[in-house]
Amino acid sequence: ILDSIPDVPRTHYVDHRIYTDPDIFQVETDTIFTKVWKFVCHVSEVENPLDFRTTEVAGVPLIILRNEEGALKCFVNVCSHRGVKFEERPSGSAKAFVCPFHRWTYDTKGACINIPRSEAYDWCGLGKEDMALREVRIEEAHGLAFINLDDKAASLIEFLGPALDGLLPVLNGQELEVISYNEQVLDTNWKNWQETNHELYHEYLHVVNRRTGLIQEGYYDRRWHPHLNGHASIDPITPDYTKMPGWGARADITFQGLTPAEFRHVTLFPDIVLLCRATNLRIDVQVPISADKTLIQFRGLGVKGEREEDRMQRVRD
């Protein structure tokens, strides 16, 4: 590794250490991921009362759930007693959560409802009412649920601004649900993935993009549109998917609000990408683990209640 500084202005190169240095990663965790709104799930993943799913943000284990009253809640997935993670399952349904360590129990409102041999704590005046789970801010916009570890942060709507405007016809035009979910841990820094997902240089390396997109009129006229808070969107394009052998036109089941086969793309700071390719909306979310390791979550969304053949076509697309 070369430690010398290139003989060019500091604004003309990127120091490789931003992708490798554990200290820089810690600064990013402390100053970015604990301060911004992070997408955690689509509301269809916790659609019914008592549904839950777990995730992690900035190293903090979280549980997102819908309580008996139908309210969307988020709590730190850690028992108030000895700091043990009380829910290991990625998703499910539960009326209560029991810590496997000492069986302390919590309801879907975060209240502690049982402490075995609670009389042992009488001497210090500690009771169940003092031991509720730590609640985390959670807000929903257009079917997308975000959390923020910073209680003083501005609202989600303020944070998003107009960044999602280009996708609102899709997000609000029909009832959507997650139709596929996949995740993978990659040996890379989170910024590498995010940059690749929204820069257009790499499209030249994809045979699909070369055949279906680069040949289309207007491809090279598209412009990126920066938004406040680090978000960005790009002008739409209509690829010709029939140019790829074995593929169809994607016109019959294009989402409401799009022209047939239209492609739209939005990036949300710091590490979320929404890719809408006519018949399906893919959301890529990152869970940074370390300077050189990142968990990527892929969600595919389709129209709720659609015909089985249309659903299978969206999954294939």
RAPE-V117750 format. One record per run of one state. SS is the DSSP state (H for helix, E for strand, - for the rest). FROM is the first residue (numbers start at 1). TO is the last residue. Records with the same first field share a line. If there is no record, write none. Layout:
SS: FROM-TO / FROM-TO
//
This chain:
-: 1-9 / 13-15 / 20-21 / 34-37 / 47-50 / 58-59 / 67-71 / 77-90 / 94-95 / 99-104 / 108-111 / 115-117 / 125-127 / 131-134 / 136-136 / 142-143 / 149-155 / 161-164 / 174-175 / 187-189 / 199-200 / 206-206 / 213-218 / 222-223 / 227-227 / 231-231 / 239-240 / 244-261 / 269-271 / 278-280 / 291-292 / 304-307 / 317-317
H: 10-12 / 16-19 / 22-33 / 43-46 / 118-124 / 128-130 / 156-160 / 165-173 / 190-198 / 201-205 / 207-212 / 219-221 / 228-230 / 241-243 / 308-316
E: 38-42 / 51-57 / 60-66 / 72-76 / 91-93 / 96-98 / 105-107 / 112-114 / 135-135 / 137-141 / 144-148 / 176-186 / 224-226 / 232-238 / 262-268 / 272-277 / 281-290 / 293-303
//
